Amino acid sequence: MGYVRDYAPAALVLVMGLVLWEAVVFAFSIEFYLLPAPHVIVQSLRETYPVLVEAGLYTFTEAVLGWALGCGGGILAAMIASRSPAFARVVLPYAVASASVPIIALAPLAIVWFGVEQGSKIAIVVLMTFFPTFVSTLRGLLSVTPQSLELMRSYAATERQLFLKIRLPHSLPMMFTALRACATLAMIGAVVSEFFGGPVKSLGVYIKSTASLFQTRQAWSAILVACALGLLFYFAVALIERLAMPWHFERGEH
């Protein structure tokens, strides 16, 4: 019953939005090439799903690999920065600068540097996910109360024990918050970076090509697949979060 209570409002809003969308298209007789009705998009998805599944998995692979590298690098850099304030002062300005660069400006350069295949898209996702993970994890590692550290040191705990027993568990909620946010950022970065070039079997290229030909039903079908994969990625990370720190949810802190 808890899951029903938590997700019922969101499901209700989704249903109401789809009904309103369908009603607006019907009431104003909007042409399908401008805004197709939801039932038309679903019908197009049923007709083209083999192509969309292949393209979606190709783009999803880019998102997952870039997320793993970017978030993994952010966590590692945060761990080092938590032990070395000098390292934090060096890395933080570059991390902020990298997060400030628009993906639209960087994507063409990434294709020049890493090629038109998956390498350039993975690089974009790495850049988008590194900074949020680094900042959130570092904040979690450094937000341990001095009293907790003093208590552990009074028991002659080593720095390694302090990190494993106090700092790391304390940082997990903020770390996973960043990992969940970066799961959606990774999918967005992979799809948008493909707008600037990529193989035909990629989701971003499919969306761009169909939209440019006013095949909006097919384009919306591909967008629906991208949304589904993004949600799947998000909930997979959320599930790992529940398994990694069940005590956090038992206390009702999430």
C-alpha positions, 0 to 999 in steps of 0.5 A: 500500500505504501507504493500505491500511496507514493506513486498514485498522485504521479500516475494520476497526473500522467493520466490527466495530462494524456487525456488533456493532450488528446482532448486539445488535439481533437478539439482544435483539429491540430494536424498530426505533423504539428502535434500528434495525439497520444494514441497516434504516437502509441500506434507509431511506436507499435509499428516501429518498435524494432528499430527504436529498441535497437536505437534506444539500446545503442544510446542507452549504452552510451549513457550508462558507460558515461555515467559510470565513468563520470560518477566513478571519477567524481566519487574518486576525486571527492574521496581524494579531496576530502583528505587533501584540501589542496587537491580540492582547491585545485579541482573544484574550479575546473569542475565548476568550469566544466559544468558551465560549458553548454552541451550544445557548444561542446558536442561538435568539438567532442566529435572532432576529438573522439570521433562520430561514434560512441566515444564522443557521446560518452565523453559528453556524458562523463563531463555532465555527470562528474561535477554533480557527483563530485560536489555532492559526495565531497559535501557528504564526506566533509559534513561529519560532525566533529563530535563523531570524529573525536569519539572515534579517535578516542578509541584510537581509530585510524584514518582509514577506519574513520573513512570507512566507518564514519565518513563514507556511510555518512556521505551515501545519501548525498552521493546517491542523490547525485547518482540518481540525478546524473542517471537522467542527465546521462540519458539527456546528454547521450541523446542531445550529443547525437543530434550533432552526428552519429550512426543512423542506429542511434536514438538522437539521430533518429529523432533529428532525422524524422523531425526534419522530415515532419515525421513527428509521429515517429519522432515522438515515438523515439522520445517516448522510448528515451523517456522510458529508458531514462526512467528505467535507469533512474529507478535502477539506481534508486533500487541500488540505493535502497539495497545499499542503505536500507537503514536510511529508508527504515527511518523514513528519511527519504 
